[in-house]
Amino acid sequence: MRRLVALDLPAGQRFVDELRRAWDHGDAVLPVDQRLDYVAKRALVESMRVGVWVTTEGSNSLSDDPTMNEGDALVMATSGTTGKAKGVVLTHDALEASADSSNRALGTTADDHWLACLPLAHIGGLSVVIRALLSGSELTVHEGFDARAVERSARDGCNFVSLVPTALQRIDSSLFRTVLLGGSRPPTSRPPNVIATYGLTETGSGVVYDGRPLPGVEVKCSDAGEVFVRGRMLMRCYRDGSTSIDSDGWLHTGDSGTYTDGILNITGRLDDLIKSGGEKVWPDQVERAIQVLIGDHQYCVVGVDDPEWGQKVVLVTTNSEITLDRVRSTVKESLPAFFAPKDLVVLDALPATALGKIRRAECASLAARVLSSRS
């Protein structure tokens, strides 16, 4: 009987033990985001057709009907950038391929020590656990990110860790041999031991390190500029049976980019493209141009419907000290003038995922509301 087991547990040794127990029984697991309230957890469990719900209080059998295929190991509820979740089904073979590819690129062995301090309900956090389990490396799991605890673990022997940019800023990264960085846009400059990763839940974690595909990973860009990825580590399908993998095995990522001389450069999400006054503006390019100017504040660039321009470029940020004129002049130093934001919206906080990825669609909606109230 192959059921889906929901692991509704804090990150820690019990989570790891229950993960291994489910796999030993031939079941697949669904890590549950611990930030969700009971109603949201219940909705997730029902939508993903969970058979067993494991909590700190014990296990609750919801159904005896097998709903997973042989070889299925994991269902990850994607957060995406829109907030609409869907389950990504990954097999044991895919997880092994992902871990092997990463470990080969990093040169990790059983003598190394991984630290997991990101949410385990996200592939960037859980993949650390999987790499360690499949390679036999030592593993330390933190319940959440705490800068002092992370540095203490590094001093105690942890030499590999996966972080997001906001976490990286709060620690001395030189304490680790290698830091994998994902979740959102990497800083323009970073220490030599920090590797910027690119990947999706559908790719079983990062598949491109510092622009170069990992062993066993194929990358290409379509004529329209969409990034395609192929390899054993790809998902089997989504939980509803649909897929974004074509008949030739290429995953259509929905990301736009270029692949030249073996180097992948991501320009943004295809859905994020802003068409303003007949020109095409990629938000990620604008964001990189103003990254130093914004500092540690949250920010994103969005397109807002406009009667004159079709869409106008708008900067949404928590930095209340910058001015639109300064932003525009900074952008024009490295990009054409039409890339420069035509408006600025300051919010107390920007909607984001647990890994710090800004939800651009929600930011655009909030910006439109603010701008409408000004008129």
Secondary structure, 3 states (H helix, E strand, C coil): CCCEEEECCCCCHHHHHHHHHHHHCCCEEEECCCCCCHHHHHHHHHHCCCCEEEECCEEEECCCCCCCCCCEEEEEECCCCCCCCCEEEEEHHHHHHHHHHHHHHHCCCCCCEEEECCCCCCHHHHHHHHHHHHHCCEEEECCCCCHHHHHHHHHCCCCEEEECHHHHCCCCHHHCCEEEECCCCCCCCCCCCEEEEEEEHHHCEEEEECCEECCCCEEEECCCCEEEEECCCCCCEECCCCCCECCCCCEEEEEEEEEECCEEEEEEEHHHCEEECCEEECHHHHHHHCHHHHCCCCEEEEEEEECCCEEEEEEEECCCCCCHHHHHHHHHCCCCHHHCCCEEEECCCCCECCCCCECHHHHHHHHHHHHHHHC
